Structures are given as C-alpha cells and as structure tokens.
Amino acid sequence: MQKMITILGPTASGKTPVAARLAAEIGGEVISADSRQVYRRMDIGTGKDLGDYVVRSQESGVSSQESGVSRQIPYHLIDIREPGAKYNLFEYQQDFFDAYEAIQSRGAVPILCGGTGLYIEAVLKGYHLSPVPQNQALRDSLEGKSLAELTQMLTDLKAKTGSNMHNTTDVDSCQRAIRAIEIETYNIEHPTPRRELPPVDSIIIGIDIDRELRREKITRRLKARLEEGMVEEVKALLDEGIPAEDLIYYGLEYKFVTEYLTGQITYDEMFTRLEIAIHQFAKRQMTWFRGMERRGFQIHWIDATLPMEEKVSQIIQIVNCKSENRKS
C-alpha cells in the first residue's frame, strides 16, 4: 500500500499548489492539516485558495492532445464545520483517519498538507486523546481572570498531568487558555479510555522559504486578501450572528479584523498588528517543524523558489528513493 506523503511548511511557503500538482502527477488526494480551514465561509482569512486544487493538464505532465483540460484534485477536511464551533485535535484525528482510510480504499495516495504542526504530529505519531466536553461551571469560575493568571493555572495543571505546553497558541487569548484548563481539569477528574489510533508512516517534505522572502510574501498576501474582501467576509460572519468572541478565538485575521469591526482598533492598527502576528506565527511554525526533527522525524526540505516542475520532480525522486530503500 502506498505510503502517505506529508507536505509541510510555514504560511506563505506555497504548500498547497505543490501538494495539488503532486497529487495530479501520482494519483493523490489531499488531506488538509489546517486548524481553521475546517470552517465554512471562512475562506479569505484562512487562505483556502481552493483554486489551487484545480490543476491544468499541461501542468501535470499529460499528453499535448489533452492540454488545456483542468482537473479537480480531491481535498478533504476543508469546509466541514460551521463558524462558531470549537474544533479540536481529538476531532481532527478522527476526521483524518476517516479520510485517510477512504483514500487508501480507492487506491489513491494520501497527501497530508498544511502548517498546523500539532495536527500533523498528532496523526503521524498517533497521539492518544480523549474528547472533553465543555464545563460551564468551570468557565464561569474563570471568567474575569487575566491571561497571566490563566496561564499560570494551566502551567500548574499540566505539571500535574505530565503534559507539555505544546505551543503559545494555548495561551494567546483568555478563551484558548480557559479551554486548555478545561481539558486538563477533565483529564485529572475523569480518566477515560482513549481511542487507539496508530501512527501513520509518511515521507515528509518541507517547503523551505527564506525568512526575508517569507516576510515579503506575507505582507503582499495580507494586502491582497484585504483587497479581496477579508473585512467584508468577517463582517458577514458577524452579521449572521456569530459572536465576536468566537471569531476572536480563531486568532490572526479573524481576531484583528473583528477587533477593527467592533471599534476596538483602527484600520491601520489592525493591519500593523495583524502583519506582526502573522510573521510571529510563521516563526512559531518553523520552530515546531525544527522541533519535529529533534523528536525524530526526518523532513526532506526543498527550496520554495524552485520552478513547480522541479519541486514536484524532487519530491517524486525522494519518494521513489525511499521506496527503493524499503525494498532493499
């Protein structure tokens, strides 16, 4: 059975077009590893770029007689939840395995693609997780506490459970910190059987982009998304009744645009703070990926600036080489 291929990289590195083109070449289907692209009608801010999944035949190496024909690459775990929902890692694992097994049953190649390092590592390692319901009484007791107080509480709880602070997104807002406290408290008070999901063997490809080029692309892309209607997208979500605090919970674009629309900051403040936050986010992503390497994952890095055909060719060479090594 074909081993899965994972394509990861920081935001603005061009992961999705590479994954889609690779899928066209080898008969693959893409499984998203993005924690926010699961939400419907949150398109511009999450950078779904669904057009990337439409690959023209001349781009995928087919015969000249068929050139000009477009092919829709199947994708999974995008647009599967309503805005306002609190999608979590446990749900992602379940949804991933459903998609993964379905793709394999069709004889296609699963291609995991995204930048949410925790989601990627969870499925590759086979994290053992349990679902945690909301605890309204606990939430009410924590209401009004500062982010610093919540962070300290979470740190103390994690020390008791022996778990680690995965990354700073656990505590980048009071809502996220409260949810993390809720999870840790539940795990202490209600030990439950965990669904056993096996680790997934995968060849991992990293899209390596120079820091300065990454920063330039992030700024250029942010301006483009604002011109494409990102503010209007968030306003439409607010107008349909999604609470501002739920959108702020999603972070980055939805946090800062919502703060602008609710009069908390000016447009210029929104742009500046959001630009800085995305740069910081990309840096945290790279820190996570380097951490994966230290934790034993082999990531084959390829240059983001190479022509698409060369990037895909390199990936296929790596995959073939790894496959030959397994046979020998």
Secondary structure, DSSP 8 states (H G I E B T S, - for coil): ---EEEEE--TTS-HHHHHHHHHHHHTEEEEE--SSTTBTT--TTTT--GGGGEEEGGGTT--GGGTT-EEE--EESSS-B-TT----HHHHHHHHHHHHHHHHHTT-EEEEEES-HHHHHHHHHT---------HHHHHHHTT--HHHHHHHHHHHHHHHT-----GGGGSSHHHHHHHHHHHHHHHH------------EEEEEEE--HHHHHHHHHHHHHHHHHHTHHHHHHHHHHTT--HHHHHHT-HHHHHHHHHHTTSS-HHHHHHHHHHHHHHHHHHHHHHHHHHHHTT--EEEEETTS-HHHHHHHHHHHHHHHHHHHH-
